[in-house]
Structures are given as C-alpha cells and as structure tokens.
Amino acid sequence: MANHKATKKDVRQAAKRRDRNKYYGKTTRNAIRDLRAVEEKKGASEEFPKVASMIDKLAKRGIIHKNKAANLKSKLARKVNTLAK
C-alpha cells in the first residue's frame, strides 16, 4: 500500500468503482439469464429492450467491450425472434 494521501484516495475510489462495476455486470448477467429462460414470445419481446439497454450501458461504462455487447444483443434478439407465440 502506498503512503501518499492521493494514492490512498485513489485506492479507495478504485475499490468503489470495482464494486459498482461488479454489481452492474452481475445484475445484467442475471437479466440475460432470465430473458433466455422465458418461453413465450410476448414476455421475451417486452423484456428484450430493457436487457439490451443494460448491455449498452455496460459497454458505455467500459465494463464490457462494445463488440461483446453487440454479440450479446444479437444472440438475444435471435433467440427472441425464434420463439413461438
């Protein structure tokens, strides 16, 4: 651990950011899991925009790469579109 005051503050801030990013990531992963479990098209199509928004926010914050976000949204959209009514 560093001895400078500014470095100690930076360590505290990094810990807060890490916890916050972990929370956002886990919440989004749970939402993706729940969306994949939905079997009817109506429920899935209502839930998809919310999950896609969460994924976009992760990419914007730099928690996941923008290409990973695009791949996740593409796979989820394909799953939602193939569901039977």
N, CA, C and O atoms as CSV, one atom per row, in Angstrom:
chain,resi,resn,atom,element,x,y,z
A,1,MET,N,N,0.854,-1.186,0.000
A,1,MET,CA,C,0.000,0.000,0.000
A,1,MET,C,C,0.889,1.235,0.000
A,1,MET,O,O,1.883,1.307,0.723
A,2,ALA,N,N,0.515,2.193,-0.816
A,2,ALA,CA,C,1.300,3.412,-0.929
A,2,ALA,C,C,1.074,4.326,0.272
A,2,ALA,O,O,0.095,4.182,1.004
A,3,ASN,N,N,1.982,5.256,0.457
A,3,ASN,CA,C,1.917,6.139,1.611
A,3,ASN,C,C,1.394,7.530,1.288
A,3,ASN,O,O,1.084,8.298,2.198
A,4,HIS,N,N,1.292,7.864,0.017
A,4,HIS,CA,C,0.825,9.191,-0.342
A,4,HIS,C,C,-0.686,9.300,-0.143
A,4,HIS,O,O,-1.436,8.350,-0.370
A,5,LYS,N,N,-1.096,10.462,0.280
A,5,LYS,CA,C,-2.514,10.695,0.555
A,5,LYS,C,C,-3.367,10.499,-0.704
A,5,LYS,O,O,-4.428,9.878,-0.655
A,6,ALA,N,N,-2.893,11.031,-1.822
A,6,ALA,CA,C,-3.641,10.937,-3.073
A,6,ALA,C,C,-3.731,9.494,-3.548
A,6,ALA,O,O,-4.746,9.090,-4.114
A,7,THR,N,N,-2.683,8.716,-3.324
A,7,THR,CA,C,-2.689,7.326,-3.751
A,7,THR,C,C,-3.641,6.506,-2.898
A,7,THR,O,O,-4.308,5.605,-3.408
A,8,LYS,N,N,-3.713,6.801,-1.622
A,8,LYS,CA,C,-4.660,6.108,-0.751
A,8,LYS,C,C,-6.095,6.407,-1.187
A,8,LYS,O,O,-6.950,5.522,-1.195
A,9,LYS,N,N,-6.343,7.651,-1.546
A,9,LYS,CA,C,-7.674,8.025,-2.025
A,9,LYS,C,C,-7.987,7.294,-3.333
A,9,LYS,O,O,-9.109,6.830,-3.535
A,10,ASP,N,N,-7.000,7.193,-4.213
A,10,ASP,CA,C,-7.199,6.512,-5.477
A,10,ASP,C,C,-7.531,5.035,-5.262
A,10,ASP,O,O,-8.346,4.468,-5.990
A,11,VAL,N,N,-6.903,4.419,-4.269
A,11,VAL,CA,C,-7.191,3.023,-3.948
A,11,VAL,C,C,-8.636,2.884,-3.464
A,11,VAL,O,O,-9.332,1.941,-3.842
A,12,ARG,N,N,-9.081,3.819,-2.632
A,12,ARG,CA,C,-10.468,3.788,-2.155
A,12,ARG,C,C,-11.444,3.958,-3.309
A,12,ARG,O,O,-12.447,3.248,-3.389
A,13,GLN,N,N,-11.153,4.895,-4.200
A,13,GLN,CA,C,-12.038,5.134,-5.335
A,13,GLN,C,C,-12.084,3.923,-6.267
A,13,GLN,O,O,-13.146,3.562,-6.774
A,14,ALA,N,N,-10.933,3.306,-6.487
A,14,ALA,CA,C,-10.885,2.131,-7.363
A,14,ALA,C,C,-11.704,0.992,-6.776
A,14,ALA,O,O,-12.375,0.268,-7.511
A,15,ALA,N,N,-11.654,0.828,-5.454
A,15,ALA,CA,C,-12.433,-0.230,-4.806
A,15,ALA,C,C,-13.933,0.026,-4.971
A,15,ALA,O,O,-14.701,-0.902,-5.223
A,16,LYS,N,N,-14.347,1.291,-4.827
A,16,LYS,CA,C,-15.758,1.633,-5.014
A,16,LYS,C,C,-16.204,1.350,-6.447
A,16,LYS,O,O,-17.268,0.779,-6.687
A,17,ARG,N,N,-15.353,1.770,-7.398
A,17,ARG,CA,C,-15.685,1.553,-8.812
A,17,ARG,C,C,-15.755,0.065,-9.134
A,17,ARG,O,O,-16.647,-0.376,-9.859
A,18,ARG,N,N,-14.821,-0.703,-8.598
A,18,ARG,CA,C,-14.802,-2.141,-8.852
A,18,ARG,C,C,-16.077,-2.801,-8.334
A,18,ARG,O,O,-16.683,-3.624,-9.020
A,19,ASP,N,N,-16.477,-2.432,-7.117
A,19,ASP,CA,C,-17.706,-2.992,-6.555
A,19,ASP,C,C,-18.928,-2.595,-7.378
A,19,ASP,O,O,-19.813,-3.413,-7.627
A,20,ARG,N,N,-18.967,-1.339,-7.795
A,20,ARG,CA,C,-20.096,-0.851,-8.589
A,20,ARG,C,C,-20.150,-1.578,-9.932
A,20,ARG,O,O,-21.217,-2.015,-10.363
A,21,ASN,N,N,-18.994,-1.705,-10.592
A,21,ASN,CA,C,-18.951,-2.384,-11.881
A,21,ASN,C,C,-19.328,-3.855,-11.744
A,21,ASN,O,O,-19.999,-4.411,-12.613
A,22,LYS,N,N,-18.897,-4.486,-10.652
A,22,LYS,CA,C,-19.244,-5.882,-10.412
A,22,LYS,C,C,-20.753,-6.025,-10.246
A,22,LYS,O,O,-21.351,-6.976,-10.750
A,23,TYR,N,N,-21.362,-5.082,-9.542
A,23,TYR,CA,C,-22.817,-5.104,-9.343
A,23,TYR,C,C,-23.548,-4.953,-10.669
A,23,TYR,O,O,-24.468,-5.717,-10.961
A,24,TYR,N,N,-23.144,-3.962,-11.483
A,24,TYR,CA,C,-23.796,-3.755,-12.776
A,24,TYR,C,C,-23.657,-4.991,-13.657
A,24,TYR,O,O,-24.618,-5.414,-14.299
A,25,GLY,N,N,-22.459,-5.568,-13.684
A,25,GLY,CA,C,-22.221,-6.745,-14.519
A,25,GLY,C,C,-23.046,-7.930,-14.082
A,25,GLY,O,O,-23.634,-8.619,-14.915
A,26,LYS,N,N,-23.098,-8.178,-12.784
A,26,LYS,CA,C,-23.848,-9.326,-12.270
A,26,LYS,C,C,-25.347,-9.140,-12.491
A,26,LYS,O,O,-26.047,-10.087,-12.849
A,27,THR,N,N,-25.839,-7.922,-12.277
A,27,THR,CA,C,-27.256,-7.646,-12.491
A,27,THR,C,C,-27.634,-7.884,-13.956
A,27,THR,O,O,-28.686,-8.453,-14.249
A,28,THR,N,N,-26.784,-7.452,-14.852
A,28,THR,CA,C,-27.055,-7.641,-16.277
A,28,THR,C,C,-26.993,-9.113,-16.649
A,28,THR,O,O,-27.830,-9.590,-17.416
A,29,ARG,N,N,-26.012,-9.846,-16.118
A,29,ARG,CA,C,-25.928,-11.276,-16.410
A,29,ARG,C,C,-27.179,-12.008,-15.921
A,29,ARG,O,O,-27.671,-12.913,-16.595
A,30,ASN,N,N,-27.689,-11.622,-14.759
A,30,ASN,CA,C,-28.915,-12.237,-14.249
A,30,ASN,C,C,-30.103,-11.916,-15.157
A,30,ASN,O,O,-30.952,-12.773,-15.401
A,31,ALA,N,N,-30.160,-10.679,-15.656
A,31,ALA,CA,C,-31.257,-10.298,-16.552
A,31,ALA,C,C,-31.175,-11.082,-17.861
A,31,ALA,O,O,-32.200,-11.485,-18.410
A,32,ILE,N,N,-29.966,-11.297,-18.357
A,32,ILE,CA,C,-29.778,-12.081,-19.586
A,32,ILE,C,C,-30.222,-13.520,-19.348
A,32,ILE,O,O,-30.901,-14.112,-20.187
A,33,ARG,N,N,-29.838,-14.078,-18.205
A,33,ARG,CA,C,-30.228,-15.446,-17.865
A,33,ARG,C,C,-31.749,-15.569,-17.798
A,33,ARG,O,O,-32.323,-16.529,-18.313
A,34,ASP,N,N,-32.393,-14.600,-17.168
A,34,ASP,CA,C,-33.848,-14.634,-17.048
A,34,ASP,C,C,-34.524,-14.501,-18.411
A,34,ASP,O,O,-35.539,-15.148,-18.671
A,35,LEU,N,N,-33.960,-13.661,-19.282
A,35,LEU,CA,C,-34.534,-13.499,-20.618
A,35,LEU,C,C,-34.403,-14.786,-21.422
A,35,LEU,O,O,-35.322,-15.163,-22.150
A,36,ARG,N,N,-33.268,-15.459,-21.293
A,36,ARG,CA,C,-33.089,-16.724,-22.020
A,36,ARG,C,C,-34.052,-17.796,-21.527
A,36,ARG,O,O,-34.401,-18.704,-22.282
A,37,ALA,N,N,-34.487,-17.705,-20.277
A,37,ALA,CA,C,-35.384,-18.718,-19.708
A,37,ALA,C,C,-36.832,-18.519,-20.119
A,37,ALA,O,O,-37.640,-19.439,-19.989
A,38,VAL,N,N,-37.175,-17.332,-20.615
A,38,VAL,CA,C,-38.557,-17.058,-21.000
A,38,VAL,C,C,-38.918,-17.893,-22.231
A,38,VAL,O,O,-38.136,-17.998,-23.177
A,39,GLU,N,N,-40.102,-18.476,-22.201
A,39,GLU,CA,C,-40.520,-19.369,-23.290
A,39,GLU,C,C,-41.539,-18.748,-24.241
A,39,GLU,O,O,-41.643,-19.191,-25.385
A,40,GLU,N,N,-42.298,-17.733,-23.807
A,40,GLU,CA,C,-43.301,-17.148,-24.699
A,40,GLU,C,C,-42.758,-15.854,-25.306
A,40,GLU,O,O,-42.022,-15.102,-24.667
A,41,LYS,N,N,-43.143,-15.626,-26.547
A,41,LYS,CA,C,-42.598,-14.502,-27.311
A,41,LYS,C,C,-43.024,-13.153,-26.731
A,41,LYS,O,O,-42.238,-12.206,-26.728
A,42,LYS,N,N,-44.255,-13.059,-26.243
A,42,LYS,CA,C,-44.747,-11.776,-25.734
A,42,LYS,C,C,-43.909,-11.286,-24.557
A,42,LYS,O,O,-43.491,-10.128,-24.533
A,43,GLY,N,N,-43.665,-12.147,-23.594
A,43,GLY,CA,C,-42.858,-11.766,-22.433
A,43,GLY,C,C,-41.425,-11.442,-22.805
A,43,GLY,O,O,-40.827,-10.506,-22.274
A,44,ALA,N,N,-40.879,-12.229,-23.728
A,44,ALA,CA,C,-39.486,-12.013,-24.136
A,44,ALA,C,C,-39.334,-10.706,-24.903
A,44,ALA,O,O,-38.357,-9.980,-24.717
A,45,SER,N,N,-40.312,-10.406,-25.774
A,45,SER,CA,C,-40.198,-9.177,-26.560
A,45,SER,C,C,-40.406,-7.932,-25.703
A,45,SER,O,O,-39.914,-6.857,-26.044
A,46,GLU,N,N,-41.129,-8.068,-24.596
A,46,GLU,CA,C,-41.268,-6.938,-23.682
A,46,GLU,C,C,-39.998,-6.733,-22.857
A,46,GLU,O,O,-39.640,-5.603,-22.526
A,47,GLU,N,N,-39.329,-7.821,-22.532
A,47,GLU,CA,C,-38.146,-7.756,-21.674
A,47,GLU,C,C,-36.876,-7.411,-22.445
A,47,GLU,O,O,-35.945,-6.843,-21.874
A,48,PHE,N,N,-36.825,-7.744,-23.733
A,48,PHE,CA,C,-35.603,-7.573,-24.518
A,48,PHE,C,C,-35.074,-6.134,-24.547
A,48,PHE,O,O,-33.871,-5.946,-24.367
A,49,PRO,N,N,-35.915,-5.105,-24.765
A,49,PRO,CA,C,-35.365,-3.741,-24.798
A,49,PRO,C,C,-34.692,-3.328,-23.483
A,49,PRO,O,O,-33.694,-2.608,-23.494
A,50,LYS,N,N,-35.240,-3.784,-22.357
A,50,LYS,CA,C,-34.636,-3.446,-21.066
A,50,LYS,C,C,-33.257,-4.077,-20.932
A,50,LYS,O,O,-32.310,-3.435,-20.477
A,51,VAL,N,N,-33.155,-5.346,-21.333
A,51,VAL,CA,C,-31.883,-6.050,-21.226
A,51,VAL,C,C,-30.862,-5.459,-22.205
A,51,VAL,O,O,-29.688,-5.304,-21.868
A,52,ALA,N,N,-31.314,-5.133,-23.406
A,52,ALA,CA,C,-30.415,-4.531,-24.391
A,52,ALA,C,C,-29.884,-3.201,-23.887
A,52,ALA,O,O,-28.718,-2.873,-24.106
A,53,SER,N,N,-30.730,-2.433,-23.215
A,53,SER,CA,C,-30.299,-1.161,-22.643
A,53,SER,C,C,-29.247,-1.379,-21.562
A,53,SER,O,O,-28.266,-0.640,-21.482
A,54,MET,N,N,-29.458,-2.400,-20.731
A,54,MET,CA,C,-28.475,-2.701,-19.691
A,54,MET,C,C,-27.129,-3.074,-20.306
A,54,MET,O,O,-26.079,-2.660,-19.815
A,55,ILE,N,N,-27.166,-3.857,-21.383
A,55,ILE,CA,C,-25.929,-4.269,-22.060
A,55,ILE,C,C,-25.231,-3.056,-22.655
A,55,ILE,O,O,-24.010,-2.933,-22.555
A,56,ASP,N,N,-25.995,-2.155,-23.276
A,56,ASP,CA,C,-25.406,-0.939,-23.844
A,56,ASP,C,C,-24.737,-0.085,-22.769
A,56,ASP,O,O,-23.671,0.485,-23.000
A,57,LYS,N,N,-25.358,0.001,-21.605
A,57,LYS,CA,C,-24.771,0.790,-20.517
A,57,LYS,C,C,-23.464,0.181,-20.036
A,57,LYS,O,O,-22.527,0.905,-19.700
A,58,LEU,N,N,-23.395,-1.152,-20.001
A,58,LEU,CA,C,-22.139,-1.798,-19.621
A,58,LEU,C,C,-21.031,-1.442,-20.609
A,58,LEU,O,O,-19.901,-1.156,-20.214
A,59,ALA,N,N,-21.368,-1.462,-21.887
A,59,ALA,CA,C,-20.366,-1.136,-22.908
A,59,ALA,C,C,-19.957,0.331,-22.816
A,59,ALA,O,O,-18.784,0.666,-22.981
A,60,LYS,N,N,-20.925,1.198,-22.552
A,60,LYS,CA,C,-20.626,2.626,-22.451
A,60,LYS,C,C,-19.703,2.907,-21.273
A,60,LYS,O,O,-18.807,3.747,-21.360
A,61,ARG,N,N,-19.929,2.203,-20.178
A,61,ARG,CA,C,-19.103,2.395,-18.980
A,61,ARG,C,C,-17.748,1.714,-19.084
A,61,ARG,O,O,-16.873,1.945,-18.249
A,62,GLY,N,N,-17.564,0.873,-20.103
A,62,GLY,CA,C,-16.285,0.205,-20.277
A,62,GLY,C,C,-16.158,-1.076,-19.475
A,62,GLY,O,O,-15.053,-1.592,-19.306
A,63,ILE,N,N,-17.274,-1.596,-18.979
A,63,ILE,CA,C,-17.237,-2.825,-18.193
A,63,ILE,C,C,-17.082,-4.022,-19.123
A,63,ILE,O,O,-16.383,-4.982,-18.799
A,64,ILE,N,N,-17.743,-3.962,-20.289
A,64,ILE,CA,C,-17.542,-4.968,-21.324
A,64,ILE,C,C,-17.195,-4.246,-22.622
A,64,ILE,O,O,-17.469,-3.055,-22.772
A,65,HIS,N,N,-16.598,-4.967,-23.546
A,65,HIS,CA,C,-16.214,-4.395,-24.833
A,65,HIS,C,C,-17.456,-4.180,-25.692
A,65,HIS,O,O,-18.442,-4.906,-25.563
A,66,LYS,N,N,-17.402,-3.184,-26.563
A,66,LYS,CA,C,-18.579,-2.866,-27.381
A,66,LYS,C,C,-18.936,-4.001,-28.337
A,66,LYS,O,O,-20.110,-4.196,-28.650
A,67,ASN,N,N,-17.937,-4.754,-28.805
A,67,ASN,CA,C,-18.242,-5.886,-29.682
A,67,ASN,C,C,-18.910,-7.011,-28.910
A,67,ASN,O,O,-19.789,-7.687,-29.445
A,68,LYS,N,N,-18.514,-7.222,-27.672
A,68,LYS,CA,C,-19.170,-8.238,-26.838
A,68,LYS,C,C,-20.626,-7.846,-26.612
A,68,LYS,O,O,-21.519,-8.692,-26.644
A,69,ALA,N,N,-20.854,-6.552,-26.384
A,69,ALA,CA,C,-22.225,-6.080,-26.201
A,69,ALA,C,C,-23.047,-6.337,-27.460
A,69,ALA,O,O,-24.189,-6.789,-27.378
A,70,ALA,N,N,-22.474,-6.054,-28.608
A,70,ALA,CA,C,-23.185,-6.271,-29.870
A,70,ALA,C,C,-23.478,-7.757,-30.072
A,70,ALA,O,O,-24.564,-8.121,-30.524
A,71,ASN,N,N,-22.519,-8.610,-29.743
A,71,ASN,CA,C,-22.730,-10.052,-29.896
A,71,ASN,C,C,-23.821,-10.554,-28.954
A,71,ASN,O,O,-24.662,-11.359,-29.352
A,72,LEU,N,N,-23.809,-10.085,-27.713
A,72,LEU,CA,C,-24.843,-10.495,-26.758
A,72,LEU,C,C,-26.223,-10.084,-27.241
A,72,LEU,O,O,-27.159,-10.883,-27.224
A,73,LYS,N,N,-26.346,-8.830,-27.674
A,73,LYS,CA,C,-27.649,-8.342,-28.130
A,73,LYS,C,C,-28.112,-9.096,-29.373
A,73,LYS,O,O,-29.301,-9.381,-29.518
A,74,SER,N,N,-27.195,-9.414,-30.257
A,74,SER,CA,C,-27.544,-10.140,-31.469
A,74,SER,C,C,-28.063,-11.536,-31.141
A,74,SER,O,O,-29.071,-11.978,-31.692
A,75,LYS,N,N,-27.367,-12.223,-30.241
A,75,LYS,CA,C,-27.801,-13.574,-29.873
A,75,LYS,C,C,-29.151,-13.548,-29.159
A,75,LYS,O,O,-30.002,-14.408,-29.388
A,76,LEU,N,N,-29.336,-12.561,-28.298
A,76,LEU,CA,C,-30.615,-12.468,-27.590
A,76,LEU,C,C,-31.750,-12.131,-28.552
A,76,LEU,O,O,-32.845,-12.681,-28.440
A,77,ALA,N,N,-31.491,-11.230,-29.494
A,77,ALA,CA,C,-32.521,-10.862,-30.465
A,77,ALA,C,C,-32.906,-12.067,-31.320
A,77,ALA,O,O,-34.080,-12.282,-31.620
A,78,ARG,N,N,-31.894,-12.851,-31.706
A,78,ARG,CA,C,-32.166,-14.052,-32.500
A,78,ARG,C,C,-33.025,-15.029,-31.694
A,78,ARG,O,O,-33.955,-15.634,-32.227
A,79,LYS,N,N,-32.704,-15.176,-30.407
A,79,LYS,CA,C,-33.477,-16.085,-29.543
A,79,LYS,C,C,-34.920,-15.617,-29.402
A,79,LYS,O,O,-35.852,-16.417,-29.492
A,80,VAL,N,N,-35.101,-14.311,-29.179
A,80,VAL,CA,C,-36.454,-13.761,-29.019
A,80,VAL,C,C,-37.253,-13.927,-30.305
A,80,VAL,O,O,-38.438,-14.257,-30.267
A,81,ASN,N,N,-36.604,-13.700,-31.439
A,81,ASN,CA,C,-37.323,-13.774,-32.712
A,81,ASN,C,C,-37.686,-15.203,-33.108
A,81,ASN,O,O,-38.624,-15.405,-33.879
A,82,THR,N,N,-36.968,-16.187,-32.602
A,82,THR,CA,C,-37.269,-17.576,-32.976
A,82,THR,C,C,-38.321,-18.214,-32.064
A,82,THR,O,O,-38.792,-19.319,-32.334
A,83,LEU,N,N,-38.692,-17.511,-30.974
A,83,LEU,CA,C,-39.683,-18.076,-30.067
A,83,LEU,C,C,-41.055,-18.148,-30.749
A,83,LEU,O,O,-41.423,-17.284,-31.546
A,84,ALA,N,N,-41.784,-19.191,-30.413
A,84,ALA,CA,C,-43.146,-19.334,-30.928
A,84,ALA,C,C,-44.096,-18.483,-30.101
A,84,ALA,O,O,-43.818,-18.174,-28.943
A,85,LYS,N,N,-45.196,-18.114,-30.691
A,85,LYS,CA,C,-46.168,-17.278,-29.984
A,85,LYS,C,C,-46.763,-18.086,-28.903
A,85,LYS,O,O,-47.616,-17.596,-28.163
